Amino acid sequence: MTKNPTRFPHLDEFFRFLEAHNAESDRGAVLMACSFLENQLGEIIRAFLLEGEDGKSLLNGRFAPLSSFAARCELAKALGLISAEEFHDIEILRKIRNDFAHDY
């Protein structure tokens, strides 16, 4: 298991992800990276929403308006939570993920 050399507890999840990510195939690595980024964007956005069911219902559930990776990317960019360069990089990964997910 990859150890957290800095001993910052907030990085423990990232180091667990990194260990699993590094053991994956190219396809699996892209899928895992995008899943991790989607979850992180959700957490960033959640931090700016009011607490309670109203905020949760925007992010959680199959038909929630902010449940998709694309919607989270767009909102994070529009709110200035990620830079244009970060948005561009995430969009590239998202498109690669979609290619991997829809083509054998």
C-alpha positions, 0 to 999 in steps of 0.5 A: 500500500502506498504510504502518505509520506506527508502524513496529511490525512486529507491526502489518504484517499488520494494515495489509495486511489493512486495505488489502485490507479497505477495497477490498472490497464490504460483503459482502467486508469482513464476510467478510474481517473475520471471517476476520481475527478468526478467525485472530487468535483462533486465534493468541491461543488457540494462545499458551495451549496447549502446543506440539506436535501436541496443541495444533495438532490442536485448532485445525487441520483441518476436524473440529478442535474449535476450528477454527470461528469460533464455537468460538474465540469461545466459548473465548476468552470462557470463558478471559477472553481477550476481554471480554463486550463484545468477544464480543458484537461478534464475535457480531454480525459472525459472524451478519452473515457467516453471513447474507452467506454463506448468502443471495444 
